[in-house]
């Protein structure tokens, strides 16, 4: 409990004072314990913009037979076989995310895949906290009077969430493009939520439904 409270106090400052890292994974399926990560991309950001020069994207080696999910993401056998070892990629991600708050769309799924992968490799990956842009959008829609039953199909997809914030359409199913798209969505959400006032990073974490997740 003490460690939890200490982590929470570290998030008490205004969100504009923190470093953030937007992440996207492409996987061979939806089972974190059985399907491999095939592609990882991340991009650092702050309240004032996105650091595209520091963005990174990696295709990850996997011996698994590739599924339709891999094909949708433009990953074929040759690209995956020529990819990097998972351990090397995850070590680079662990270094990049240290001291940052991680941002992802449907962050619980991405976090589950990462946790399963680092456990298998006996690695350690820890951000200050995790924010889910999907969760932030759910909250915004609830405040506006929408509930889950009134939302159309795919209303919480990354593309649909971006459109509601006036962000341009982008080609999906590419890890780096989706990481940048997620970063842009997060900045739109955070600036809208704080307005002219102060907004703690802890509030964004809590509002996104990721309290206690690192």
C-alpha positions in Angstrom: 0.0 0.0 0.0 2.8 2.4 0.8 4.5 1.9 -2.6 1.1 2.4 -4.3 0.6 5.7 -2.4 4.1 6.8 -3.2 3.6 6.1 -6.9 0.2 8.0 -6.8 1.8 11.1 -5.1 4.4 11.1 -7.9 1.5 11.9 -10.3 0.1 14.8 -8.4 1.8 17.5 -10.4 0.2 19.1 -13.5 0.2 16.8 -16.5 2.2 19.3 -18.5 5.2 18.7 -16.2 5.6 15.0 -17.2 7.2 13.1 -20.0 4.9 10.8 -21.9 5.5 7.9 -24.3 2.8 6.8 -26.8 3.0 3.1 -27.7 1.4 0.8 -30.2 1.8 -3.0 -30.7 0.8 -5.2 -33.6 0.3 -8.8 -32.5 -0.4 -12.2 -34.0 -3.8 -12.4 -32.2 -5.6 -11.3 -29.1 -4.3 -13.7 -26.5 -1.4 -12.1 -24.5 -0.3 -15.5 -23.2 -0.4 -17.4 -26.5 0.1 -14.9 -29.3 3.4 -13.0 -30.0 4.1 -9.3 -30.4 5.1 -8.8 -34.1 5.7 -5.1 -34.2 6.3 -2.4 -31.6 6.5 1.4 -32.0 6.7 4.3 -29.7 7.0 8.1 -29.8 7.9 10.5 -26.9 5.7 13.5 -26.4 5.2 16.4 -24.0 2.3 18.8 -23.5 3.8 20.9 -26.2 4.2 18.4 -29.0 5.5 15.1 -30.3 9.1 14.3 -30.8 9.1 12.5 -34.1 12.9 12.4 -34.3 12.9 10.1 -31.3 10.2 7.8 -32.6 11.1 4.2 -33.0 9.5 1.2 -34.8 10.6 -2.4 -34.7 9.4 -5.6 -36.3 9.9 -8.5 -33.9 11.0 -12.0 -34.8 8.4 -14.8 -34.1 8.4 -18.5 -34.9 4.6 -18.6 -34.8 2.6 -19.3 -38.0 1.3 -15.9 -39.0 -2.4 -15.3 -38.7 -4.8 -13.0 -40.5 -4.1 -10.4 -37.9 -0.5 -10.3 -39.1 -1.6 -10.0 -42.7 -3.9 -7.0 -41.9 -0.9 -5.3 -40.3 1.2 -5.8 -43.5 3.5 -8.3 -41.8 4.6 -11.3 -43.9 6.9 -14.2 -43.1 10.0 -12.5 -44.7 9.5 -9.3 -42.6 9.0 -11.2 -39.4 12.0 -13.5 -40.0 14.2 -10.5 -40.7 12.9 -8.7 -37.6 14.8 -8.1 -34.3 14.8 -10.5 -31.3 12.1 -9.6 -28.8 14.5 -9.2 -26.0 16.5 -6.5 -27.8 13.3 -4.6 -28.7 11.8 -4.8 -25.2 15.1 -3.7 -23.6 15.0 -0.6 -25.8 11.4 0.0 -24.9 12.2 -0.4 -21.2 14.9 2.3 -21.5 12.6 4.6 -23.4 9.7 4.4 -21.0 11.7 4.9 -17.8 10.5 8.0 -16.1 7.6 8.4 -18.6 3.9 7.9 -18.4 2.9 5.3 -21.0 0.0 6.2 -23.3 -1.9 3.6 -25.5 -5.3 3.1 -27.1 -6.9 0.1 -25.4 -3.9 0.1 -23.1 -5.0 -2.9 -21.0 -4.5 -5.2 -23.9 -1.1 -3.7 -24.9 0.0 -3.8 -21.2 -1.1 -7.4 -20.9 1.0 -8.4 -24.0 4.0 -6.5 -22.7 3.7 -8.0 -19.3 3.5 -11.5 -20.7 6.5 -10.9 -23.0 8.8 -9.4 -20.3 7.8 -12.2 -17.8 8.9 -14.9 -20.4 12.2 -13.1 -21.0 12.8 -12.2 -17.3 13.0 -8.5 -18.0 11.6 -5.5 -16.1 9.6 -2.8 -17.7 8.0 0.0 -15.6 6.6 3.3 -16.5 5.4 5.9 -14.0 1.8 5.0 -14.9 -0.4 4.1 -17.9 -3.1 6.2 -19.5 -5.6 4.7 -21.9 -6.9 7.1 -24.6 -9.9 4.7 -25.1 -10.8 5.0 -21.5 -10.5 8.8 -21.6 -12.9 8.9 -24.5 -15.4 6.6 -22.8 -15.5 9.1 -19.9 -15.9 12.0 -22.1 -18.8 10.4 -23.9 -20.5 9.4 -20.6 -20.3 13.0 -19.4 -21.9 14.0 -22.7 -24.8 11.7 -22.0 -23.9 8.7 -24.1 -23.9 5.1 -22.8 -22.5 1.9 -24.3 -25.8 0.9 -25.8 -26.3 4.1 -27.8 -22.8 4.2 -29.4 -22.4 2.9 -32.9 -20.1 0.0 -33.7 -16.4 1.0 -33.7 -17.3 4.3 -32.0 -14.3 3.8 -29.7 -11.8 2.9 -32.4 -8.7 5.1 -32.6 -9.9 6.5 -35.9 -13.4 7.3 -34.5 -12.0 8.9 -31.4 -9.7 11.1 -33.5 -12.5 12.1 -35.8 -14.6 13.4 -32.8 -11.6 15.6 -31.8 -11.2 17.0 -35.4 -8.0 15.1 -36.1 -7.4 14.0 -39.6 -7.8 10.4 -40.8 -4.7 8.3 -40.9 -3.8 5.0 -42.4 -4.1 2.4 -39.6 -2.6 -1.0 -38.9 1.0 0.3 -38.8 2.5 0.4 -35.4 4.4 3.7 -35.8 1.5 5.5 -37.5 -0.8 4.3 -34.8 1.6 5.4 -32.0 1.7 8.9 -33.5 -2.1 8.9 -34.0 -2.5 7.9 -30.3 -0.1 10.6 -29.2 -2.1 13.2 -31.1 -5.4 12.0 -29.7 -4.0 12.1 -26.1 -2.8 15.7 -26.5 -6.3 16.7 -27.8 -8.0 14.9 -24.9 -5.7 16.3 -22.3 -5.8 19.9 -23.5 -9.6 19.7 -23.8 -9.9 18.3 -20.3 -7.7 20.9 -18.6 -8.9 23.9 -20.4 -7.3 27.0 -18.8 -6.8 25.3 -15.5 -4.6 22.8 -13.8 -5.0 19.0 -14.3 -2.9 16.4 -12.5 -1.4 13.5 -14.3 -3.1 11.3 -11.6 -6.5 12.6 -12.8 -5.8 11.5 -16.4 -4.6 8.1 -15.2 -7.7 7.7 -13.0 -10.2 9.0 -15.6 -8.8 6.5 -18.2 -9.5 3.6 -15.9 -5.8 2.7 -15.4 -5.3 3.6 -11.7 -2.7 1.4 -10.1 -1.4 0.0 -13.4 2.3 0.7 -14.2 
